[in-house]
Amino acid sequence: MSAVTPLSRGDWLRALGVVVIWGLNFVVMKLGLQSLSPMLLGALRFAAAALPFLLFVRPPPLPWRFIAGYGLAQGLGQFGFLFLGLKLGMTAGMASVVMQTQAFFTLALAVPLLHERARAHQWLGLVVALAGLLLIAAAHGEGPGQMTLAGFVLTLSAAFMWAVSNLVARRASQVARYEPFPFIVWSSVFPIVPFCLLALWTEGPSVVAQQLAGMGVGAWFAVLYLALGATLLAYSLWTRLLQRHAAARVTPFSLLVPVVGLWAAWAAYGEAPVLQQWLGAAAVLGGLVINQIGGWWSGSRVRSA
């Protein structure tokens, strides 16, 4: 059995940086969706993340199926569903919590597909967090400022696609060594055309043209933050972590994103989760503690035995 590589100080800083960037991410998405359709926001996000850099960044030394697969799963799949969910009634704060089901999907897929070993405390932590997510899902409503069932289901679908992209990145790291930044830049090319076609199909050319012409400071800020911060920087850091450590060890860190996301949604939009949602969020974070502390506790018992 191979030894588990410990997280370095740099790994911890990468993980915490991702948590902050992605925690603020949901509030910024809501800002962008105030004037842009979900599919147009997706097209602009990935166009800004890819096109300015293609002349300066060489493609990663990987088969194109990994680059395209990651771009379509993480770009079109994850953010197509997420943007649509936010538009159809998902609150920013609860989106930051529900997206963390990607940890369950990643663990469940990594065991049979990547043959990674999941320990008992990891399963226990994810079961506890799943109970929290079920509490959150049961608290949906249809009134103003409440999480809708449609928004929840779409966000859950986005989390599944995030898990798929995690596995693609992890599998790619087993095939060849590559730098995360070029990987993110070139994979961001592939969602652009599908997003553009979906925007033209769902909104119509005249509406798309009106939205582009009417983009204000808030819309431009949202596009640039999502492209440069949440996509290029955060996903480069995230991919580096997946290169260095097993998916089941890395993905639970995203469960800290709701700490930032819930606070940011309250500060920006006055979103106040109901008691049931707070209890669910606490259970999700409790699952992260079990997932991480369980490994340290088990290791200390083995060393002291």
C-alpha positions as CSV (number, residue, x, y, z in Angstrom):
1,M,0.0,0.0,0.0
2,S,1.5,3.4,-1.0
3,A,2.0,6.1,1.6
4,V,-0.3,9.1,1.6
5,T,1.4,12.3,0.6
6,P,0.9,14.9,3.4
7,L,-0.5,18.3,2.5
8,S,2.3,20.9,2.4
9,R,1.9,24.5,3.6
10,G,1.6,25.5,-0.1
11,D,-1.2,22.9,-0.5
12,W,-3.1,24.4,2.4
13,L,-2.7,27.9,1.0
14,R,-3.9,26.8,-2.4
15,A,-6.9,25.1,-0.8
16,L,-7.8,28.2,1.3
17,G,-7.4,30.5,-1.7
18,V,-9.8,28.4,-3.7
19,V,-12.3,28.4,-0.9
20,V,-12.3,32.2,-0.7
21,I,-12.5,32.8,-4.5
22,W,-15.2,30.2,-5.0
23,G,-17.1,31.3,-1.9
24,L,-17.5,34.8,-3.4
25,N,-18.1,33.3,-6.8
26,F,-21.9,32.7,-6.3
27,V,-22.6,36.3,-5.4
28,V,-20.7,37.5,-8.5
29,M,-22.7,35.0,-10.7
30,K,-26.0,36.5,-9.4
31,L,-24.7,39.9,-10.3
32,G,-23.9,38.9,-13.8
33,L,-27.2,37.2,-14.3
34,Q,-29.0,40.4,-13.5
35,S,-28.3,41.6,-17.0
36,L,-27.1,38.5,-18.9
37,S,-28.7,35.2,-19.7
38,P,-27.2,32.1,-18.3
39,M,-25.9,30.8,-21.6
40,L,-24.5,34.2,-22.6
41,L,-22.7,34.6,-19.3
42,G,-21.2,31.2,-19.8
43,A,-19.9,32.1,-23.3
44,L,-18.4,35.4,-22.1
45,R,-16.8,33.8,-19.1
46,F,-14.9,31.1,-21.0
47,A,-14.1,33.4,-24.0
48,A,-12.4,35.8,-21.5
49,A,-10.6,32.9,-19.8
50,A,-9.3,31.4,-23.1
51,L,-9.1,33.7,-26.1
52,P,-6.7,36.4,-24.8
53,F,-4.1,33.7,-23.8
54,L,-4.1,31.3,-26.8
55,L,-1.2,33.0,-28.6
56,F,1.0,33.0,-25.5
57,V,0.2,29.7,-23.8
58,R,1.2,26.4,-25.4
59,P,-1.3,23.5,-25.3
60,P,-0.6,21.0,-22.5
61,P,1.1,17.8,-23.4
62,L,-2.0,15.7,-23.2
63,P,-4.4,13.9,-25.6
64,W,-7.0,16.3,-26.7
65,R,-9.8,14.1,-25.4
66,F,-8.8,15.1,-21.8
67,I,-8.7,18.8,-22.6
68,A,-12.0,18.7,-24.5
69,G,-13.6,16.4,-21.9
70,Y,-12.6,18.6,-19.0
71,G,-13.7,21.8,-20.8
72,L,-17.2,20.4,-21.7
73,A,-17.8,18.8,-18.2
74,Q,-16.5,21.7,-16.1
75,G,-17.5,24.5,-18.5
76,L,-20.6,23.6,-20.3
77,G,-21.9,21.0,-17.9
78,Q,-21.1,22.5,-14.5
79,F,-21.7,26.1,-15.2
80,G,-24.5,25.7,-17.7
81,F,-26.5,23.9,-15.1
82,L,-25.4,26.3,-12.3
83,F,-26.1,29.5,-14.1
84,L,-29.5,28.2,-15.1
85,G,-30.2,27.1,-11.6
86,L,-29.3,30.5,-10.2
87,K,-31.5,32.2,-12.8
88,L,-34.5,29.9,-11.9
89,G,-34.5,30.5,-8.2
90,M,-31.4,29.1,-6.5
91,T,-30.1,31.4,-3.8
92,A,-26.4,32.3,-3.9
93,G,-25.8,31.1,-0.4
94,M,-27.6,27.8,-0.7
95,A,-25.9,27.2,-4.1
96,S,-22.5,27.4,-2.4
97,V,-23.7,24.6,-0.1
98,V,-25.5,22.4,-2.6
99,M,-22.6,22.4,-5.0
100,Q,-20.6,20.5,-2.4
101,T,-22.4,17.4,-3.3
102,Q,-19.6,17.1,-5.9
103,A,-17.6,15.5,-3.1
104,F,-20.0,12.6,-2.9
105,F,-20.2,12.2,-6.6
106,T,-16.4,12.4,-6.9
107,L,-15.8,9.8,-4.2
108,A,-18.5,7.5,-5.6
109,L,-17.0,7.7,-9.1
110,A,-13.3,7.7,-8.2
111,V,-13.5,4.3,-6.4
112,P,-14.7,2.2,-9.3
113,L,-13.3,4.3,-12.2
114,L,-9.9,5.4,-10.9
115,H,-9.5,2.5,-8.4
116,E,-8.8,5.0,-5.5
117,R,-9.3,3.7,-2.0
118,A,-11.9,5.4,0.2
119,R,-11.5,4.9,3.9
120,A,-14.3,4.4,6.4
121,H,-14.1,7.9,7.9
122,Q,-14.3,9.5,4.4
123,W,-17.6,7.6,3.8
124,L,-18.9,8.5,7.2
125,G,-18.1,12.2,6.7
126,L,-19.8,12.3,3.3
127,V,-22.9,10.5,4.8
128,V,-23.2,13.1,7.5
129,A,-22.8,15.9,4.9
130,L,-25.4,14.2,2.7
131,A,-27.9,14.3,5.6
132,G,-27.3,18.0,5.8
133,L,-27.9,18.5,2.1
134,L,-31.2,16.6,2.4
135,L,-32.2,19.0,5.1
136,I,-31.4,21.9,2.9
137,A,-33.3,20.4,-0.1
138,A,-36.4,19.8,2.1
139,A,-36.5,23.5,3.0
140,H,-37.2,24.8,-0.6
141,G,-40.0,27.2,-1.3
142,E,-41.5,29.2,-4.1
143,G,-41.6,32.7,-2.5
144,P,-39.3,35.7,-3.3
145,G,-35.7,35.0,-2.1
146,Q,-36.3,31.3,-1.4
147,M,-34.6,28.4,-3.0
148,T,-36.8,26.7,-5.6
149,L,-36.9,23.0,-6.3
150,A,-35.9,23.6,-9.9
151,G,-33.0,25.6,-8.8
152,F,-31.9,22.9,-6.4
153,V,-32.1,20.1,-9.0
154,L,-30.2,22.1,-11.6
155,T,-27.5,22.9,-9.0
156,L,-27.3,19.3,-8.0
157,S,-26.7,18.4,-11.7
158,A,-24.0,21.0,-11.8
159,A,-22.3,19.4,-8.9
160,F,-22.3,16.0,-10.7
161,M,-20.6,17.6,-13.7
162,W,-18.0,19.1,-11.4
163,A,-17.3,15.6,-10.1
164,V,-16.9,14.4,-13.6
165,S,-14.4,17.1,-14.4
166,N,-12.5,16.3,-11.2
167,L,-12.1,12.7,-12.4
168,V,-11.0,13.9,-15.9
169,A,-8.3,16.1,-14.3
170,R,-7.2,13.3,-12.0
171,R,-7.0,10.8,-14.8
172,A,-5.1,13.2,-17.0
173,S,-2.5,13.6,-14.3
174,Q,-2.0,9.8,-14.3
175,V,-1.4,9.9,-18.1
176,A,1.1,12.8,-18.3
177,R,2.5,15.6,-16.3
178,Y,1.1,18.9,-17.2
179,E,0.9,22.5,-15.9
180,P,-2.6,23.4,-14.6
181,F,-2.7,27.0,-16.2
182,P,-2.3,25.9,-19.8
183,F,-4.7,23.1,-19.2
184,I,-7.4,25.5,-17.9
185,V,-6.8,28.0,-20.7
186,W,-7.1,25.5,-23.5
187,S,-9.9,23.5,-22.0
188,S,-11.9,26.8,-21.7
189,V,-12.0,27.0,-25.5
190,F,-14.4,24.1,-25.8
191,P,-17.5,25.5,-24.0
192,I,-17.5,28.8,-25.9
193,V,-19.2,27.6,-29.1
194,P,-21.8,25.4,-27.4
195,F,-22.7,28.3,-25.0
196,C,-23.0,30.7,-27.9
197,L,-25.3,28.4,-29.8
198,L,-27.4,27.8,-26.7
199,A,-27.7,31.6,-26.1
200,L,-28.8,32.2,-29.7
201,W,-31.2,29.3,-29.5
202,T,-32.8,30.2,-26.2
203,E,-32.7,34.0,-26.3
204,G,-32.6,34.8,-30.0
205,P,-30.0,36.9,-31.9
206,S,-31.7,40.3,-31.2
207,V,-31.9,39.7,-27.4
208,V,-28.3,38.5,-27.3
209,A,-27.2,41.7,-29.2
210,Q,-29.2,43.9,-26.8
211,Q,-27.6,42.2,-23.7
212,L,-24.1,42.7,-25.1
213,A,-24.7,46.3,-26.0
214,G,-26.2,47.0,-22.6
215,M,-23.4,45.5,-20.5
216,G,-22.6,47.8,-17.6
217,V,-19.8,47.8,-15.0
218,G,-21.5,45.1,-12.9
219,A,-21.7,42.7,-15.9
220,W,-18.1,43.3,-17.0
221,F,-16.9,42.8,-13.4
222,A,-18.8,39.5,-13.2
223,V,-17.3,38.3,-16.4
224,L,-13.8,39.2,-15.6
225,Y,-14.0,37.9,-12.0
226,L,-15.5,34.6,-13.2
227,A,-12.9,34.3,-16.0
228,L,-9.7,35.4,-14.4
229,G,-10.3,34.6,-10.7
230,A,-12.8,31.7,-10.5
231,T,-11.7,30.0,-13.7
232,L,-8.0,30.6,-14.4
233,L,-6.6,31.2,-10.9
234,A,-8.9,29.0,-8.8
235,Y,-9.1,26.0,-11.1
236,S,-5.4,26.1,-11.7
237,L,-4.8,25.9,-8.0
238,W,-7.5,23.2,-7.7
239,T,-6.0,21.1,-10.6
240,R,-2.6,21.3,-9.0
241,L,-4.1,19.8,-5.8
242,L,-5.7,17.0,-7.8
243,Q,-2.3,16.3,-9.4
244,R,-0.6,16.0,-6.1
245,H,-3.3,14.2,-4.0
246,A,-6.1,11.6,-4.4
247,A,-9.4,13.1,-5.4
248,A,-11.1,11.8,-2.2
249,R,-8.6,13.8,-0.2
250,V,-8.8,17.0,-2.2
251,T,-12.5,17.5,-2.9
252,P,-13.7,17.7,0.7
253,F,-12.0,21.1,1.0
254,S,-14.7,22.5,-1.2
255,L,-17.1,21.9,1.7
256,L,-15.6,25.0,3.3
257,V,-16.8,27.2,0.4
258,P,-20.3,27.6,2.0
259,V,-18.7,29.4,5.0
260,V,-17.7,32.2,2.6
261,G,-20.7,31.8,0.3
262,L,-23.4,32.1,3.0
263,W,-21.7,35.1,4.5
264,A,-21.2,36.8,1.1
265,A,-24.9,36.1,0.1
266,W,-26.1,37.6,3.3
267,A,-23.9,40.7,3.0
268,A,-24.7,41.3,-0.7
269,Y,-28.3,40.3,-1.1
270,G,-29.6,40.0,2.5
271,E,-30.2,36.2,2.0
272,A,-31.1,34.7,5.4
273,P,-31.4,30.9,5.4
274,V,-34.1,29.4,7.6
275,L,-33.2,27.3,10.6
276,Q,-33.5,24.1,8.7
277,Q,-31.0,25.3,6.1
278,W,-28.6,26.5,8.8
279,L,-28.8,23.0,10.4
280,G,-28.1,21.4,7.0
281,A,-25.2,23.7,6.4
282,A,-23.8,22.8,9.8
283,A,-24.1,19.1,9.0
284,V,-22.3,19.6,5.7
285,L,-19.4,21.3,7.5
286,G,-19.4,18.6,10.1
287,G,-19.0,16.0,7.4
288,L,-15.8,17.9,6.3
289,V,-14.5,17.8,9.9
290,I,-15.1,14.0,10.1
291,N,-13.5,13.5,6.7
292,Q,-10.3,15.4,7.6
293,I,-10.0,14.8,11.4
294,G,-10.8,11.1,10.9
295,G,-7.7,10.5,8.9
296,W,-5.5,12.3,11.3
297,W,-7.0,10.4,14.3
298,S,-6.7,7.1,12.6
299,G,-3.1,7.9,11.7
300,S,-2.2,8.9,15.3
301,R,-3.7,5.7,16.6
302,V,-1.6,3.6,14.2
303,R,1.5,5.5,15.2
304,S,0.9,5.1,18.9
305,A,0.0,1.4,18.7
